[in-house]
Amino acid sequence: MDDSISPFGRWLNGTIREVEYGKLVADFTVREELTNPAGVLHGGAAAAILDELIGTMVYALGREYAYTSVNFNIDFLHAARLGDIVTATAETIRVGKNIIHCEGRIIATDGKIIAKCATNLIQTSVKLPI
């Protein structure tokens, strides 16, 4: 994601693995600056990974206007440790004219779910550059 239009997305430094219409999968390395004092992926960093990936996926839908989050609900289910590579997936569940409902999850290499989320994004009045 080093070519992302989002400076924050570039800083998160994910590697895109799969792209489909309404789905995006990327790997992220748990770097020191993404951890809490216990050396595990910080909850805020996990939320940021999911929010950024979902936002990128919604942007890639090719809509005329930008979308922004209305809500973002996340469950933290397992720890990822410093140096781990985790896989994040963002998917659309329902794409309406003004509201897009998405889900995301972060999975460890052993298949354990680190975090999962559900979010709704709403169309703004900001036209996207073509």
N, CA, C and O atoms as a GROMACS GRO file, in nm:
protein
  520
    1MET      N    1   0.082  -0.119   0.000
    1MET     CA    2   0.000   0.000   0.000
    1MET      C    3   0.087   0.126   0.000
    1MET      O    4   0.039   0.233   0.037
    2ASP      N    5   0.213   0.114  -0.042
    2ASP     CA    6   0.301   0.230  -0.042
    2ASP      C    7   0.264   0.332  -0.150
    2ASP      O    8   0.320   0.441  -0.152
    3ASP      N    9   0.170   0.299  -0.240
    3ASP     CA   10   0.121   0.394  -0.339
    3ASP      C   11  -0.017   0.447  -0.302
    3ASP      O   12  -0.082   0.512  -0.384
    4SER      N   13  -0.062   0.421  -0.181
    4SER     CA   14  -0.194   0.465  -0.136
    4SER      C   15  -0.206   0.616  -0.143
    4SER      O   16  -0.107   0.688  -0.124
    5ILE      N   17  -0.327   0.667  -0.170
    5ILE     CA   18  -0.349   0.811  -0.165
    5ILE      C   19  -0.357   0.860  -0.021
    5ILE      O   20  -0.356   0.980   0.005
    6SER      N   21  -0.364   0.768   0.073
    6SER     CA   22  -0.373   0.800   0.215
    6SER      C   23  -0.234   0.798   0.280
    6SER      O   24  -0.170   0.694   0.281
    7PRO      N   25  -0.188   0.911   0.333
    7PRO     CA   26  -0.059   0.911   0.403
    7PRO      C   27  -0.058   0.810   0.519
    7PRO      O   28   0.042   0.743   0.541
    8PHE      N   29  -0.169   0.800   0.592
    8PHE     CA   30  -0.177   0.706   0.703
    8PHE      C   31  -0.169   0.562   0.652
    8PHE      O   32  -0.104   0.477   0.714
    9GLY      N   33  -0.234   0.535   0.540
    9GLY     CA   34  -0.228   0.402   0.479
    9GLY      C   35  -0.086   0.365   0.439
    9GLY      O   36  -0.043   0.251   0.455
   10ARG      N   37  -0.012   0.463   0.386
   10ARG     CA   38   0.127   0.437   0.350
   10ARG      C   39   0.209   0.406   0.475
   10ARG      O   40   0.295   0.319   0.472
   11TRP      N   41   0.182   0.479   0.585
   11TRP     CA   42   0.255   0.455   0.710
   11TRP      C   43   0.226   0.316   0.766
   11TRP      O   44   0.316   0.252   0.820
   12LEU      N   45   0.102   0.270   0.755
   12LEU     CA   46   0.070   0.135   0.803
   12LEU      C   47   0.147   0.030   0.724
   12LEU      O   48   0.178  -0.077   0.777
   13ASN      N   49   0.176   0.059   0.597
   13ASN     CA   50   0.269  -0.020   0.516
   13ASN      C   51   0.224  -0.164   0.491
   13ASN      O   52   0.304  -0.257   0.503
   14GLY      N   53   0.097  -0.182   0.458
   14GLY     CA   54   0.048  -0.315   0.424
   14GLY      C   55   0.089  -0.357   0.284
   14GLY      O   56   0.126  -0.274   0.201
   15THR      N   57   0.081  -0.487   0.260
   15THR     CA   58   0.109  -0.543   0.127
   15THR      C   59  -0.020  -0.606   0.076
   15THR      O   60  -0.070  -0.702   0.134
   16ILE      N   61  -0.072  -0.552  -0.032
   16ILE     CA   62  -0.198  -0.602  -0.087
   16ILE      C   63  -0.176  -0.741  -0.147
   16ILE      O   64  -0.082  -0.762  -0.224
   17ARG      N   65  -0.263  -0.834  -0.110
   17ARG     CA   66  -0.254  -0.973  -0.156
   17ARG      C   67  -0.365  -1.012  -0.252
   17ARG      O   68  -0.345  -1.095  -0.340
   18GLU      N   69  -0.482  -0.952  -0.236
   18GLU     CA   70  -0.597  -0.991  -0.319
   18GLU      C   71  -0.687  -0.870  -0.338
   18GLU      O   72  -0.714  -0.795  -0.244
   19VAL      N   73  -0.733  -0.852  -0.462
   19VAL     CA   74  -0.824  -0.744  -0.493
   19VAL      C   75  -0.938  -0.800  -0.577
   19VAL      O   76  -0.916  -0.859  -0.683
   20GLU      N   77  -1.058  -0.781  -0.528
   20GLU     CA   78  -1.180  -0.813  -0.602
   20GLU      C   79  -1.274  -0.696  -0.582
   20GLU      O   80  -1.255  -0.617  -0.490
   21TYR      N   81  -1.374  -0.684  -0.668
   21TYR     CA   82  -1.474  -0.580  -0.647
   21TYR      C   83  -1.543  -0.607  -0.513
   21TYR      O   84  -1.606  -0.712  -0.497
   22GLY      N   85  -1.531  -0.516  -0.419
   22GLY     CA   86  -1.594  -0.532  -0.289
   22GLY      C   87  -1.515  -0.615  -0.190
   22GLY      O   88  -1.567  -0.653  -0.085
   23LYS      N   89  -1.389  -0.644  -0.221
   23LYS     CA   90  -1.305  -0.720  -0.129
   23LYS      C   91  -1.158  -0.680  -0.148
   23LYS      O   92  -1.111  -0.663  -0.260
   24LEU      N   93  -1.088  -0.665  -0.035
   24LEU     CA   94  -0.947  -0.632  -0.038
   24LEU      C   95  -0.878  -0.707   0.075
   24LEU      O   96  -0.927  -0.709   0.188
   25VAL      N   97  -0.765  -0.769   0.044
   25VAL     CA   98  -0.689  -0.846   0.144
   25VAL      C   99  -0.545  -0.794   0.143
   25VAL      O  100  -0.484  -0.777   0.037
   26ALA      N  101  -0.492  -0.769   0.263
   26ALA     CA  102  -0.354  -0.720   0.274
   26ALA      C  103  -0.287  -0.779   0.398
   26ALA      O  104  -0.352  -0.809   0.497
   27ASP      N  105  -0.156  -0.794   0.388
   27ASP     CA  106  -0.075  -0.840   0.501
   27ASP      C  107  -0.010  -0.719   0.568
   27ASP      O  108   0.028  -0.623   0.501
   28PHE      N  109   0.003  -0.727   0.700
   28PHE     CA  110   0.068  -0.622   0.778
   28PHE      C  111   0.164  -0.687   0.876
   28PHE      O  112   0.131  -0.789   0.937
   29THR      N  113   0.282  -0.629   0.890
   29THR     CA  114   0.377  -0.674   0.990
   29THR      C  115   0.354  -0.593   1.117
   29THR      O  116   0.343  -0.470   1.112
   30VAL      N  117   0.346  -0.661   1.230
   30VAL     CA  118   0.329  -0.593   1.359
   30VAL      C  119   0.464  -0.533   1.397
   30VAL      O  120   0.551  -0.600   1.452
   31ARG      N  121   0.479  -0.404   1.366
   31ARG     CA  122   0.600  -0.330   1.397
   31ARG      C  123   0.592  -0.276   1.540
   31ARG      O  124   0.484  -0.268   1.598
   32GLU      N  125   0.707  -0.238   1.595
   32GLU     CA  126   0.711  -0.188   1.733
   32GLU      C  127   0.614  -0.073   1.756
   32GLU      O  128   0.548  -0.067   1.860
   33GLU      N  129   0.605   0.020   1.660
   33GLU     CA  130   0.519   0.136   1.680
   33GLU      C  131   0.370   0.102   1.672
   33GLU      O  132   0.285   0.189   1.694
   34LEU      N  133   0.336  -0.022   1.640
   34LEU     CA  134   0.197  -0.068   1.638
   34LEU      C  135   0.162  -0.148   1.764
   34LEU      O  136   0.051  -0.201   1.774
   35THR      N  137   0.255  -0.158   1.858
   35THR     CA  138   0.233  -0.242   1.977
   35THR      C  139   0.205  -0.158   2.101
   35THR      O  140   0.233  -0.039   2.107
   36ASN      N  141   0.149  -0.227   2.200
   36ASN     CA  142   0.128  -0.165   2.331
   36ASN      C  143   0.247  -0.204   2.421
   36ASN      O  144   0.338  -0.273   2.374
   37PRO      N  145   0.250  -0.161   2.548
   37PRO     CA  146   0.364  -0.194   2.634
   37PRO      C  147   0.387  -0.344   2.654
   37PRO      O  148   0.496  -0.386   2.691
   38ALA      N  149   0.284  -0.427   2.630
   38ALA     CA  150   0.300  -0.572   2.644
   38ALA      C  151   0.359  -0.636   2.518
   38ALA      O  152   0.381  -0.757   2.514
   39GLY      N  153   0.386  -0.554   2.415
   39GLY     CA  154   0.446  -0.607   2.293
   39GLY      C  155   0.348  -0.675   2.200
   39GLY      O  156   0.387  -0.753   2.112
   40VAL      N  157   0.219  -0.646   2.218
   40VAL     CA  158   0.118  -0.703   2.127
   40VAL      C  159   0.053  -0.590   2.048
   40VAL      O  160   0.060  -0.474   2.086
   41LEU      N  161  -0.010  -0.627   1.938
   41LEU     CA  162  -0.076  -0.530   1.851
   41LEU      C  163  -0.173  -0.446   1.933
   41LEU      O  164  -0.265  -0.499   1.995
   42HIS      N  165  -0.154  -0.316   1.933
   42HIS     CA  166  -0.239  -0.222   2.006
   42HIS      C  167  -0.379  -0.225   1.946
   42HIS      O  168  -0.394  -0.234   1.824
   43GLY      N  169  -0.481  -0.217   2.031
   43GLY     CA  170  -0.619  -0.218   1.981
   43GLY      C  171  -0.646  -0.105   1.885
   43GLY      O  172  -0.718  -0.122   1.786
   44GLY      N  173  -0.590   0.012   1.913
   44GLY     CA  174  -0.606   0.125   1.823
   44GLY      C  175  -0.541   0.101   1.688
   44GLY      O  176  -0.592   0.144   1.584
   45ALA      N  177  -0.428   0.032   1.688
   45ALA     CA  178  -0.359  -0.001   1.563
   45ALA      C  179  -0.439  -0.103   1.483
   45ALA      O  180  -0.449  -0.093   1.361
   46ALA      N  181  -0.497  -0.202   1.553
   46ALA     CA  182  -0.581  -0.301   1.485
   46ALA      C  183  -0.702  -0.232   1.422
   46ALA      O  184  -0.738  -0.260   1.308
   47ALA      N  185  -0.764  -0.142   1.497
   47ALA     CA  186  -0.878  -0.067   1.444
   47ALA      C  187  -0.836   0.018   1.324
   47ALA      O  188  -0.909   0.027   1.226
   48ALA      N  189  -0.720   0.079   1.333
   48ALA     CA  190  -0.670   0.162   1.223
   48ALA      C  191  -0.645   0.079   1.098
   48ALA      O  192  -0.678   0.123   0.988
   49ILE      N  193  -0.588  -0.039   1.113
   49ILE     CA  194  -0.564  -0.128   0.998
   49ILE      C  195  -0.697  -0.159   0.930
   49ILE      O  196  -0.709  -0.149   0.808
   50LEU      N  197  -0.796  -0.198   1.009
   50LEU     CA  198  -0.926  -0.235   0.951
   50LEU      C  199  -0.994  -0.114   0.889
   50LEU      O  200  -1.048  -0.124   0.778
   51ASP      N  201  -0.993  -0.002   0.957
   51ASP     CA  202  -1.058   0.118   0.905
   51ASP      C  203  -0.992   0.163   0.775
   51ASP      O  204  -1.061   0.199   0.680
   52GLU      N  205  -0.861   0.162   0.771
   52GLU     CA  206  -0.788   0.204   0.651
   52GLU      C  207  -0.814   0.109   0.534
   52GLU      O  208  -0.836   0.154   0.421
   53LEU      N  209  -0.811  -0.022   0.560
   53LEU     CA  210  -0.832  -0.118   0.453
   53LEU      C  211  -0.975  -0.109   0.400
   53LEU      O  212  -0.997  -0.116   0.279
   54ILE      N  213  -1.072  -0.094   0.489
   54ILE     CA  214  -1.211  -0.080   0.445
   54ILE      C  215  -1.227   0.048   0.364
   54ILE      O  216  -1.292   0.048   0.259
   55GLY      N  217  -1.170   0.157   0.411
   55GLY     CA  218  -1.178   0.283   0.337
   55GLY      C  219  -1.117   0.272   0.199
   55GLY      O  220  -1.172   0.324   0.102
   56THR      N  221  -1.002   0.206   0.189
   56THR     CA  222  -0.937   0.186   0.060
   56THR      C  223  -1.025   0.101  -0.032
   56THR      O  224  -1.038   0.130  -0.151
   57MET      N  225  -1.084  -0.004   0.023
   57MET     CA  226  -1.170  -0.092  -0.056
   57MET      C  227  -1.293  -0.017  -0.106
   57MET      O  228  -1.332  -0.034  -0.222
   58VAL      N  229  -1.355   0.066  -0.020
   58VAL     CA  230  -1.472   0.143  -0.063
   58VAL      C  231  -1.432   0.244  -0.169
   58VAL      O  232  -1.506   0.264  -0.265
   59TYR      N  233  -1.317   0.308  -0.154
   59TYR     CA  234  -1.267   0.401  -0.255
   59TYR      C  235  -1.253   0.331  -0.391
   59TYR      O  236  -1.283   0.388  -0.496
   60ALA      N  237  -1.205   0.206  -0.386
   60ALA     CA  238  -1.182   0.129  -0.509
   60ALA      C  239  -1.312   0.085  -0.577
   60ALA      O  240  -1.309   0.033  -0.688
   61LEU      N  241  -1.426   0.106  -0.512
   61LEU     CA  242  -1.554   0.072  -0.576
   61LEU      C  243  -1.583   0.164  -0.694
   61LEU      O  244  -1.669   0.134  -0.777
   62GLY      N  245  -1.511   0.276  -0.701
   62GLY     CA  246  -1.524   0.365  -0.816
   62GLY      C  247  -1.645   0.456  -0.810
   62GLY      O  248  -1.698   0.495  -0.914
   63ARG      N  249  -1.689   0.490  -0.690
   63ARG     CA  250  -1.804   0.579  -0.674
   63ARG      C  251  -1.765   0.723  -0.710
   63ARG      O  252  -1.648   0.759  -0.706
   64GLU      N  253  -1.864   0.803  -0.744
   64GLU     CA  254  -1.840   0.942  -0.783
   64GLU      C  255  -1.803   1.030  -0.662
   64GLU      O  256  -1.727   1.126  -0.676
   65TYR      N  257  -1.857   0.995  -0.545
   65TYR     CA  258  -1.836   1.075  -0.425
   65TYR      C  259  -1.760   0.993  -0.319
   65TYR      O  260  -1.765   0.870  -0.319
   66ALA      N  261  -1.692   1.064  -0.230
   66ALA     CA  262  -1.621   1.000  -0.121
   66ALA      C  263  -1.720   0.952  -0.016
   66ALA      O  264  -1.832   1.002  -0.005
   67TYR      N  265  -1.677   0.852   0.062
   67TYR     CA  266  -1.757   0.798   0.172
   67TYR      C  267  -1.679   0.815   0.301
   67TYR      O  268  -1.555   0.816   0.301
   68THR      N  269  -1.751   0.828   0.411
   68THR     CA  270  -1.688   0.838   0.542
   68THR      C  271  -1.762   0.749   0.641
   68THR      O  272  -1.880   0.720   0.623
   69SER      N  273  -1.693   0.706   0.744
   69SER     CA  274  -1.752   0.615   0.842
   69SER      C  275  -1.858   0.685   0.926
   69SER      O  276  -1.841   0.798   0.969
   70VAL      N  277  -1.969   0.614   0.946
   70VAL     CA  278  -2.076   0.659   1.036
   70VAL      C  279  -2.056   0.595   1.172
   70VAL      O  280  -2.074   0.659   1.276
   71ASN      N  281  -2.019   0.468   1.171
   71ASN     CA  282  -1.991   0.395   1.295
   71ASN      C  283  -1.885   0.290   1.265
   71ASN      O  284  -1.856   0.260   1.149
   72PHE      N  285  -1.827   0.236   1.371
   72PHE     CA  286  -1.721   0.136   1.356
   72PHE      C  287  -1.720   0.055   1.485
   72PHE      O  288  -1.680   0.105   1.590
   73ASN      N  289  -1.765  -0.069   1.476
   73ASN     CA  290  -1.772  -0.157   1.594
   73ASN      C  291  -1.667  -0.266   1.578
   73ASN      O  292  -1.661  -0.333   1.475
   74ILE      N  293  -1.586  -0.285   1.681
   74ILE     CA  294  -1.477  -0.382   1.670
   74ILE      C  295  -1.473  -0.473   1.793
   74ILE      O  296  -1.501  -0.430   1.905
   75ASP      N  297  -1.438  -0.598   1.769
   75ASP     CA  298  -1.415  -0.696   1.875
   75ASP      C  299  -1.270  -0.740   1.867
   75ASP      O  300  -1.220  -0.774   1.759
   76PHE      N  301  -1.202  -0.740   1.980
   76PHE     CA  302  -1.064  -0.787   1.990
   76PHE      C  303  -1.067  -0.927   2.050
   76PHE      O  304  -1.112  -0.945   2.163
   77LEU      N  305  -1.019  -1.025   1.975
   77LEU     CA  306  -1.040  -1.164   2.014
   77LEU      C  307  -0.913  -1.241   2.047
   77LEU      O  308  -0.919  -1.344   2.114
   78HIS      N  309  -0.799  -1.193   1.999
   78HIS     CA  310  -0.674  -1.265   2.021
   78HIS      C  311  -0.559  -1.167   2.004
   78HIS      O  312  -0.578  -1.060   1.947
   79ALA      N  313  -0.443  -1.201   2.052
   79ALA     CA  314  -0.326  -1.113   2.043
   79ALA      C  315  -0.240  -1.148   1.922
   79ALA      O  316  -0.227  -1.265   1.884
   80ALA      N  317  -0.181  -1.044   1.864
   80ALA     CA  318  -0.074  -1.060   1.765
   80ALA      C  319   0.048  -0.995   1.826
   80ALA      O  320   0.038  -0.888   1.886
   81ARG      N  321   0.163  -1.058   1.811
   81ARG     CA  322   0.283  -1.012   1.878
   81ARG      C  323   0.379  -0.940   1.782
   81ARG      O  324   0.371  -0.954   1.660
   82LEU      N  325   0.467  -0.865   1.841
   82LEU     CA  326   0.570  -0.793   1.766
   82LEU      C  327   0.638  -0.889   1.668
   82LEU      O  328   0.681  -0.998   1.707
   83GLY      N  329   0.646  -0.849   1.543
   83GLY     CA  330   0.709  -0.931   1.440
   83GLY      C  331   0.614  -1.022   1.364
   83GLY      O  332   0.648  -1.071   1.256
   84ASP      N  333   0.495  -1.046   1.419
   84ASP     CA  334   0.396  -1.130   1.349
   84ASP      C  335   0.351  -1.063   1.220
   84ASP      O  336   0.346  -0.940   1.211
   85ILE      N  337   0.318  -1.145   1.123
   85ILE     CA  338   0.252  -1.096   1.002
   85ILE      C  339   0.107  -1.137   1.011
   85ILE      O  340   0.076  -1.255   1.029
   86VAL      N  341   0.017  -1.040   1.000
   86VAL     CA  342  -0.125  -1.067   1.008
   86VAL      C  343  -0.190  -1.032   0.874
   86VAL      O  344  -0.139  -0.948   0.799
   87THR      N  345  -0.301  -1.096   0.845
   87THR     CA  346  -0.373  -1.072   0.721
   87THR      C  347  -0.506  -1.006   0.753
   87THR      O  348  -0.585  -1.057   0.833
   88ALA      N  349  -0.529  -0.892   0.691
   88ALA     CA  350  -0.654  -0.818   0.709
   88ALA      C  351  -0.737  -0.830   0.583
   88ALA      O  352  -0.686  -0.822   0.472
   89THR      N  353  -0.867  -0.848   0.603
   89THR     CA  354  -0.962  -0.858   0.492
   89THR      C  355  -1.073  -0.757   0.513
   89THR      O  356  -1.126  -0.744   0.623
   90ALA      N  357  -1.109  -0.687   0.407
   90ALA     CA  358  -1.221  -0.593   0.407
   90ALA      C  359  -1.319  -0.639   0.300
   90ALA      O  360  -1.279  -0.668   0.187
   91GLU      N  361  -1.448  -0.646   0.334
   91GLU     CA  362  -1.549  -0.689   0.238
   91GLU      C  363  -1.675  -0.605   0.250
   91GLU      O  364  -1.715  -0.565   0.359
   92THR      N  365  -1.737  -0.578   0.137
   92THR     CA  366  -1.868  -0.515   0.140
   92THR      C  367  -1.972  -0.623   0.168
   92THR      O  368  -1.963  -0.734   0.115
   93ILE      N  369  -2.069  -0.589   0.249
   93ILE     CA  370  -2.180  -0.679   0.279
   93ILE      C  371  -2.306  -0.632   0.206
   93ILE      O  372  -2.379  -0.712   0.148
   94ARG      N  373  -2.328  -0.502   0.209
   94ARG     CA  374  -2.440  -0.443   0.136
   94ARG      C  375  -2.398  -0.307   0.083
   94ARG      O  376  -2.349  -0.222   0.157
   95VAL      N  377  -2.416  -0.288  -0.047
   95VAL     CA  378  -2.381  -0.162  -0.111
   95VAL      C  379  -2.510  -0.094  -0.156
   95VAL      O  380  -2.574  -0.136  -0.252
   96GLY      N  381  -2.546   0.011  -0.085
   96GLY     CA  382  -2.663   0.090  -0.122
   96GLY      C  383  -2.622   0.216  -0.192
   96GLY      O  384  -2.503   0.240  -0.216
   97LYS      N  385  -2.720   0.298  -0.226
   97LYS     CA  386  -2.691   0.423  -0.295
   97LYS      C  387  -2.612   0.519  -0.206
   97LYS      O  388  -2.519   0.584  -0.253
   98ASN      N  389  -2.650   0.529  -0.078
   98ASN     CA  390  -2.586   0.624   0.012
   98ASN      C  391  -2.508   0.560   0.126
   98ASN      O  392  -2.416   0.622   0.180
   99ILE      N  393  -2.543   0.438   0.164
   99ILE     CA  394  -2.478   0.368   0.276
   99ILE      C  395  -2.414   0.240   0.225
   99ILE      O  396  -2.475   0.164   0.150
  100ILE      N  397  -2.291   0.216   0.266
  100ILE     CA  398  -2.222   0.091   0.235
  100ILE      C  399  -2.187   0.024   0.367
  100ILE      O  400  -2.119   0.082   0.451
  101HIS      N  401  -2.234  -0.101   0.384
  101HIS     CA  402  -2.205  -0.177   0.506
  101HIS      C  403  -2.090  -0.272   0.476
  101HIS      O  404  -2.093  -0.345   0.377
  102CYS      N  405  -1.988  -0.271   0.562
  102CYS     CA  406  -1.869  -0.352   0.542
  102CYS      C  407  -1.834  -0.428   0.669
  102CYS      O  408  -1.872  -0.391   0.780
  103GLU      N  409  -1.759  -0.535   0.649
  103GLU     CA  410  -1.702  -0.609   0.760
  103GLU      C  411  -1.555  -0.630   0.733
  103GLU      O  412  -1.511  -0.635   0.618
  104GLY      N  413  -1.479  -0.642   0.840
  104GLY     CA  414  -1.335  -0.666   0.827
  104GLY      C  415  -1.289  -0.759   0.936
  104GLY      O  416  -1.354  -0.776   1.039
  105ARG      N  417  -1.174  -0.818   0.912
  105ARG     CA  418  -1.115  -0.906   1.013
  105ARG      C  419  -0.964  -0.909   0.994
  105ARG      O  420  -0.912  -0.891   0.884
  106ILE      N  421  -0.896  -0.932   1.106
  106ILE     CA  422  -0.752  -0.952   1.105
  106ILE      C  423  -0.728  -1.093   1.154
  106ILE      O  424  -0.777  -1.132   1.260
  107ILE      N  425  -0.652  -1.171   1.076
  107ILE     CA  426  -0.628  -1.312   1.106
  107ILE      C  427  -0.478  -1.336   1.123
  107ILE      O  428  -0.397  -1.284   1.046
  108ALA      N  429  -0.443  -1.414   1.224
  108ALA     CA  430  -0.303  -1.455   1.246
  108ALA      C  431  -0.267  -1.566   1.149
  108ALA      O  432  -0.354  -1.626   1.086
  109THR      N  433  -0.138  -1.594   1.136
  109THR     CA  434  -0.092  -1.701   1.046
  109THR      C  435  -0.145  -1.838   1.088
  109THR      O  436  -0.157  -1.928   1.005
  110ASP      N  437  -0.178  -1.855   1.216
  110ASP     CA  438  -0.232  -1.982   1.262
  110ASP      C  439  -0.385  -1.990   1.247
  110ASP      O  440  -0.447  -2.087   1.289
  111GLY      N  441  -0.444  -1.887   1.186
  111GLY     CA  442  -0.588  -1.887   1.160
  111GLY      C  443  -0.672  -1.824   1.270
  111GLY      O  444  -0.793  -1.809   1.252
  112LYS      N  445  -0.612  -1.786   1.382
  112LYS     CA  446  -0.689  -1.724   1.489
  112LYS      C  447  -0.732  -1.583   1.448
  112LYS      O  448  -0.657  -1.511   1.382
  113ILE      N  449  -0.853  -1.547   1.487
  113ILE     CA  450  -0.905  -1.414   1.458
  113ILE      C  451  -0.851  -1.317   1.564
  113ILE      O  452  -0.881  -1.330   1.682
  114ILE      N  453  -0.773  -1.220   1.519
  114ILE     CA  454  -0.718  -1.118   1.608
  114ILE      C  455  -0.826  -1.016   1.641
  114ILE      O  456  -0.848  -0.982   1.758
  115ALA      N  457  -0.894  -0.967   1.538
  115ALA     CA  458  -0.999  -0.867   1.556
  115ALA      C  459  -1.096  -0.877   1.439
  115ALA      O  460  -1.060  -0.920   1.330
  116LYS      N  461  -1.221  -0.836   1.464
  116LYS     CA  462  -1.320  -0.830   1.357
  116LYS      C  463  -1.404  -0.705   1.378
  116LYS      O  464  -1.420  -0.658   1.491
  117CYS      N  465  -1.457  -0.652   1.268
  117CYS     CA  466  -1.533  -0.528   1.280
  117CYS      C  467  -1.649  -0.526   1.182
  117CYS      O  468  -1.654  -0.603   1.086
  118ALA      N  469  -1.742  -0.436   1.211
  118ALA     CA  470  -1.852  -0.404   1.120
  118ALA      C  471  -1.862  -0.252   1.118
  118ALA      O  472  -1.844  -0.187   1.221
  119THR      N  473  -1.890  -0.196   1.002
  119THR     CA  474  -1.894  -0.051   0.987
  119THR      C  475  -1.990  -0.011   0.877
  119THR      O  476  -2.014  -0.087   0.783
  120ASN      N  477  -2.044   0.107   0.890
  120ASN     CA  478  -2.126   0.167   0.785
  120ASN      C  479  -2.059   0.295   0.740
  120ASN      O  480  -2.013   0.375   0.822
  121LEU      N  481  -2.054   0.314   0.610
  121LEU     CA  482  -1.997   0.436   0.554
  121LEU      C  483  -2.106   0.506   0.475
  121LEU      O  484  -2.189   0.441   0.411
  122ILE      N  485  -2.107   0.638   0.481
  122ILE     CA  486  -2.209   0.717   0.414
  122ILE      C  487  -2.144   0.805   0.307
  122ILE      O  488  -2.032   0.853   0.322
  123GLN      N  489  -2.219   0.824   0.198
  123GLN     CA  490  -2.172   0.910   0.091
  123GLN      C  491  -2.165   1.054   0.138
  123GLN      O  492  -2.255   1.102   0.206
  124THR      N  493  -2.056   1.122   0.102
  124THR     CA  494  -2.041   1.264   0.134
  124THR      C  495  -2.072   1.348   0.009
  124THR      O  496  -2.108   1.295  -0.096
  125SER      N  497  -2.056   1.477   0.023
  125SER     CA  498  -2.075   1.567  -0.092
  125SER      C  499  -1.943   1.596  -0.164
  125SER      O  500  -1.938   1.679  -0.254
  126VAL      N  501  -1.837   1.528  -0.122
  126VAL     CA  502  -1.704   1.551  -0.180
  126VAL      C  503  -1.688   1.464  -0.304
  126VAL      O  504  -1.688   1.341  -0.295
  127LYS      N  505  -1.674   1.530  -0.419
  127LYS     CA  506  -1.653   1.457  -0.544
  127LYS      C  507  -1.510   1.406  -0.549
  127LYS      O  508  -1.416   1.478  -0.514
  128LEU      N  509  -1.494   1.283  -0.593
  128LEU     CA  510  -1.361   1.224  -0.604
  128LEU      C  511  -1.298   1.263  -0.738
  128LEU      O  512  -1.368   1.276  -0.839
  129PRO      N  513  -1.166   1.282  -0.740
  129PRO     CA  514  -1.099   1.310  -0.867
  129PRO      C  515  -1.105   1.186  -0.957
  129PRO      O  516  -1.092   1.073  -0.911
  130ILE      N  517  -1.124   1.212  -1.081
  130ILE     CA  518  -1.133   1.099  -1.177
  130ILE      C  519  -0.999   1.067  -1.235
  130ILE      O  520  -0.987   0.976  -1.317
   0.00000   0.00000   0.00000
